[in-house]
Amino acid sequence: MSTQDLYIPPEGIFFRLLGYRSQNVIFSRTAQQPFFGQVPAHTSDWDDQYWTLVHGTGARAGTFAIRSKVTGLMLFSRRPTPNVGHVDGNGRFPDNWFILEPGRGQYANNFRVVTPSDGVTLVSRTHERPYLWSYDRFSTIWPDQFFSFLWEDMRVDRVDYDLHLAQVLSSTPLVIANQTLTNDTNLEQEMSFELNESVQNTSTFEYSTGFTVTVGTSFSVGIPFIARTEITVDTSTTNQWSWGQQDTFGRAHTANFPVRAGPRETFEEYRDQGGDQRKMAWCLDLGSSPYNLLPPEFHEPRSLDDDIQQAVDAAVMALIQEPTSDCSIFCTVVNPQGIDVQ
């Protein structure tokens, strides 16, 4: 997998950095000691575990600094001790800048966090101290050198389809309705066919290339439909979709076809539909939820008197009801393996 295959988020999209082997995430905080370290990902989900990428420019183009959401401090990984930690300086030190080296095979959808200036790669482990460490990037590759992004909960704002990249996986013609009309008289008759059809469609949104959204994330979106020789997106037909789960929905149609039948003449009308299974390419726009922008102290119970507690509650509601400009941060993911429409 090349670097282009690994989804690189823009600055302002927050994630937890999950160790492949340790299943721990790295934190940075100032409220209590230790100020820097790692904790099991499944035991908590606090703001001090979230980071964002700063994209390098100029001489640092193609490298990334990793900044804490809470403290604003930068992650460093180097040969001198301490090998790993967080530091201020807004990324002015060479060991603040990393390349994300995609994994292969069993490490697909993971990456190594490599410091080019020191020739080391970040390590997260639980069997030996120090738990966060730097290891020579050119030595043996071990599972504890790999990481992945655990994303903050984000809302799905829009899904766009590239209909030109649709792939036919299978095709089975189906007759879904037929009707026969016979004029049993000796006179010409005006007759009409009325066909009612109900078509079941099954779709699944999937992801690949290292990008993951919280399982169960749901959203409403129009779905591409196959009409004879072309594919169109019917925005008037939407459904509530859950990420990674199969959804089945129906479309009902009624059509009336007038015919003029001669004496003893028989007409047969039928409707068919290609039972095609197609893979659609889609582009997904995500936005940060305003709930993710709350300061960390709002997540924990506080020992405050009633007046102060009411003021805090009012501040929280104001942030939720009127999101700050940070809520308009968006990222775009292009997935060529998107949605199966059947």
Secondary structure, DSSP 8 states (H G I E B T S, - for coil): --GGGS----TT--EEEEETTT-EEEEE-SSSS-SEEEEETTT---GGG-EEEEE--GGGTT-EEEEETTT--EEEE-SSSS-EEEE-STT-SGGGEEEEEE--GGGTT-EEEEETTTTEEEEE-SSSSSSEEEEETTS---GGGEEEEEE--EEEEEEEEEEEEEEEEE--EEEEEEEEEE--SSS-EEEEEEEEEEEEEEEEE---TT----TT-EEEEEEEEEETTEEEEEEEEEEEEETTSEEEEEEEEEEEEEEEE-TT-EEEEEEEEE--EEEEEEEEEEEE-GGGGS-GGGGS-----HHHHHHHHHHHHHHHHS--GGGG-EEEEEEEEEEEE-
